[in-house]
Amino acid sequence: MTVFKFAMKRGFMNPTSLVFNCLFPVVALILLFGEDSGGRGYYMLAFAIMFGAFFMASGVQHDKLEGVIVRIMAGPITMRNYLLQNLLAAVAPMIGLITVMCVVGIFLHGWGMTFAIGLAVCYSFIAVTSIGLSFVWSCLFKDKEASNIAFSFLMMFIGLISGLILPLSILPAPVFYAGALFPAHWAARAIEALLEYGFTGMYWLSILAMFLFAVAYLLYGGKRRLI
């Protein structure tokens, strides 16, 4: 079995990943997009995608802690190839999930095709960014349980100051600007711009910001030694 197939299978066997990638999106699509939701369902889906993407790629940390990477490196595979296959194994299901969610949104909630595509692009970038963060996280922690607990607290903190849990409009200026240091802030701004104005400059600026975060995370997580 290739690293790609193994990593994908392991990602779907992660209970936390299943909750955020399967159960929560279904519930969100049904319950969070009613007339009284105020559009917060779009932001909550982005928040769930961040969690789901992180745990889809968390197998790298398991391989590091269990010494699996040492055995893999003894075979005919390079670290770059190993990380690339893990990246693709996490990205492919996330893109598929996001596509299905947007198709369901079109038929269930009447989303326009252009809006659905814009939402899919935004969600895809925050997913890739979260996968890159997962690789970085694997370099920083040596205990899996401590890593998961710390990440949960970090995500709640980021969600609160980035605009995914609380609206950007009610955040104090210092908190608003502090949130801009995290990609989730730019996901929230992209969704806000898409909801209010469509494909404006702010939408594309937010997408660019998430792209740069993803590149930075993947470069750092890919170059740091995991062994």
C-alpha positions as CSV (number, residue, x, y, z in Angstrom):
1,M,0.0,0.0,0.0
2,T,1.4,3.4,-0.9
3,V,1.8,6.2,1.6
4,F,-1.0,8.1,-0.2
5,K,-3.5,5.3,0.2
6,F,-2.5,4.5,3.8
7,A,-2.6,8.2,4.8
8,M,-6.1,8.6,3.3
9,K,-7.4,5.5,5.0
10,R,-6.0,6.5,8.3
11,G,-7.5,10.0,8.0
12,F,-11.0,8.6,7.6
13,M,-10.5,6.3,10.5
14,N,-9.8,9.2,12.8
15,P,-13.1,9.7,14.8
16,T,-12.5,13.4,15.2
17,S,-11.9,13.8,11.5
18,L,-15.2,11.9,10.8
19,V,-17.2,14.2,13.1
20,F,-15.9,17.4,11.5
21,N,-15.7,16.1,7.9
22,C,-18.9,14.1,7.7
23,L,-21.4,14.7,10.6
24,F,-20.9,18.4,11.2
25,P,-21.2,19.5,7.6
26,V,-24.5,17.6,7.2
27,V,-25.9,19.1,10.4
28,A,-24.7,22.6,9.3
29,L,-26.2,22.4,5.9
30,I,-29.5,21.4,7.3
31,L,-29.8,23.6,10.4
32,L,-27.4,26.5,10.0
33,F,-28.7,28.1,6.8
34,G,-32.2,29.0,7.8
35,E,-33.7,32.5,7.4
36,D,-32.8,33.4,11.0
37,S,-29.1,32.2,10.9
38,G,-27.8,35.6,9.8
39,G,-25.3,33.8,7.5
40,R,-23.3,32.4,10.3
41,G,-23.5,28.9,8.9
42,Y,-20.9,29.8,6.2
43,Y,-18.5,30.8,8.9
44,M,-19.1,27.8,11.1
45,L,-18.5,25.5,8.1
46,A,-15.1,27.2,7.6
47,F,-14.4,26.6,11.2
48,A,-15.3,22.9,11.0
49,I,-13.2,22.6,7.8
50,M,-10.2,23.9,9.7
51,F,-10.6,21.2,12.3
52,G,-11.3,18.5,9.9
53,A,-8.3,19.3,7.6
54,F,-6.0,19.4,10.6
55,F,-7.0,15.9,11.8
56,M,-7.0,14.5,8.2
57,A,-3.2,15.3,8.1
58,S,-2.4,14.5,11.8
59,G,-1.1,11.1,10.8
60,V,2.3,12.6,10.1
61,Q,2.6,13.3,13.8
62,H,1.6,9.8,14.7
63,D,4.3,8.5,12.3
64,K,6.9,10.7,14.0
65,L,6.0,9.7,17.5
66,E,5.8,6.0,16.7
67,G,9.0,6.0,14.8
68,V,7.2,5.0,11.5
69,I,9.0,7.7,9.6
70,V,12.4,6.2,10.4
71,R,11.3,2.9,8.9
72,I,9.8,4.6,5.9
73,M,13.0,6.5,5.3
74,A,14.9,3.2,5.2
75,G,13.0,2.3,2.1
76,P,13.0,3.8,-1.4
77,I,11.1,7.0,-0.5
78,T,12.3,10.5,0.3
79,M,11.0,12.8,3.0
80,R,9.7,15.2,0.3
81,N,7.8,12.4,-1.4
82,Y,6.4,11.2,2.0
83,L,5.1,14.6,2.9
84,L,3.7,15.2,-0.6
85,Q,1.7,12.0,-0.5
86,N,0.4,12.9,2.9
87,L,-0.6,16.3,1.6
88,L,-2.4,14.9,-1.3
89,A,-4.1,12.3,0.8
90,A,-5.5,15.1,3.1
91,V,-6.3,17.6,0.3
92,A,-8.2,15.2,-2.0
93,P,-10.9,14.2,0.4
94,M,-11.3,17.8,1.7
95,I,-11.8,19.1,-1.9
96,G,-14.3,16.4,-2.5
97,L,-16.2,17.2,0.7
98,I,-16.2,20.9,-0.1
99,T,-17.5,20.2,-3.6
100,V,-20.3,18.0,-2.3
101,M,-21.3,20.6,0.3
102,C,-21.5,23.4,-2.3
103,V,-23.5,21.2,-4.7
104,V,-25.9,20.4,-1.8
105,G,-26.1,24.1,-1.0
106,I,-27.1,24.9,-4.6
107,F,-30.0,22.4,-4.6
108,L,-31.0,22.7,-0.9
109,H,-30.6,26.4,-0.3
110,G,-30.6,27.9,-3.7
111,W,-27.0,29.2,-3.8
112,G,-26.1,30.7,-7.1
113,M,-23.4,28.9,-9.1
114,T,-21.0,31.8,-8.9
115,F,-21.5,32.1,-5.2
116,A,-21.0,28.4,-4.7
117,I,-17.8,28.4,-6.7
118,G,-16.5,31.4,-4.7
119,L,-17.3,29.6,-1.4
120,A,-15.6,26.4,-2.6
121,V,-12.4,28.3,-3.4
122,C,-12.4,30.0,0.0
123,Y,-13.0,26.7,1.8
124,S,-10.4,24.9,-0.2
125,F,-7.7,27.4,0.7
126,I,-8.5,27.4,4.4
127,A,-8.4,23.5,4.2
128,V,-5.0,23.5,2.6
129,T,-3.8,26.2,5.0
130,S,-5.0,24.0,7.9
131,I,-3.2,21.0,6.5
132,G,0.0,23.0,6.3
133,L,-0.5,24.0,9.9
134,S,-0.9,20.4,10.8
135,F,2.6,19.7,9.4
136,V,4.0,22.6,11.3
137,W,2.3,21.3,14.5
138,S,3.9,17.9,14.0
139,C,7.3,19.5,14.2
140,L,6.5,21.4,17.4
141,F,5.0,18.7,19.7
142,K,6.3,15.4,20.9
143,D,3.2,14.2,22.7
144,K,0.0,13.5,20.7
145,E,-2.5,14.1,23.5
146,A,-0.9,17.4,24.5
147,S,-0.8,18.4,20.8
148,N,-4.5,17.7,20.3
149,I,-5.5,19.6,23.5
150,A,-3.3,22.6,22.7
151,F,-4.6,22.7,19.1
152,S,-8.2,22.6,20.3
153,F,-7.6,25.6,22.6
154,L,-5.7,27.4,19.8
155,M,-8.5,26.9,17.3
156,M,-11.1,28.2,19.7
157,F,-9.0,31.2,20.4
158,I,-8.4,31.8,16.7
159,G,-12.1,31.3,16.0
160,L,-13.1,33.9,18.5
161,I,-10.7,36.6,17.3
162,S,-10.8,35.8,13.6
163,G,-14.5,36.3,12.9
164,L,-15.5,32.7,12.4
165,I,-17.3,32.4,15.7
166,L,-18.1,36.0,16.5
167,P,-18.9,38.5,13.7
168,L,-16.0,40.7,12.5
169,S,-18.2,43.8,13.0
170,I,-18.4,43.4,16.8
171,L,-14.7,42.8,17.4
172,P,-12.8,45.6,19.0
173,A,-10.1,47.1,16.7
174,P,-7.1,45.6,18.6
175,V,-8.7,42.1,18.4
176,F,-9.7,42.6,14.7
177,Y,-6.1,43.4,13.8
178,A,-4.6,40.7,16.0
179,G,-6.9,38.2,14.1
180,A,-5.4,39.2,10.8
181,L,-2.2,37.3,11.9
182,F,-4.2,34.1,11.3
183,P,-5.5,32.7,8.1
184,A,-9.0,32.1,9.6
185,H,-9.4,35.9,9.7
186,W,-8.9,36.1,6.0
187,A,-11.4,33.2,5.4
188,A,-14.0,35.2,7.4
189,R,-13.3,38.3,5.3
190,A,-13.5,36.4,2.1
191,I,-16.9,34.9,3.1
192,E,-18.1,38.4,4.2
193,A,-17.0,40.0,0.9
194,L,-18.6,37.2,-1.1
195,L,-21.9,37.5,0.8
196,E,-22.1,41.2,0.5
197,Y,-20.5,42.1,-2.8
198,G,-19.4,39.0,-4.7
199,F,-16.0,38.7,-6.3
200,T,-14.5,42.0,-5.2
201,G,-10.9,43.0,-4.5
202,M,-11.3,42.2,-0.8
203,Y,-12.3,38.6,-1.7
204,W,-9.3,38.1,-3.9
205,L,-7.0,39.8,-1.4
206,S,-8.3,37.4,1.3
207,I,-7.7,34.4,-1.0
208,L,-4.1,35.6,-1.6
209,A,-3.5,36.0,2.1
210,M,-4.6,32.4,2.7
211,F,-2.5,31.2,-0.1
212,L,0.6,32.9,1.3
213,F,-0.1,31.4,4.8
214,A,-0.5,27.9,3.2
215,V,2.9,28.3,1.3
216,A,4.6,29.5,4.5
217,Y,3.2,26.6,6.6
218,L,4.0,23.9,4.0
219,L,7.5,25.2,3.5
220,Y,8.2,25.2,7.2
221,G,6.5,21.9,7.9
222,G,8.2,20.3,4.9
223,K,11.8,21.4,5.7
224,R,11.8,20.8,9.4
225,R,13.1,17.4,10.3
226,L,10.4,15.0,11.6
227,I,12.7,12.2,12.6
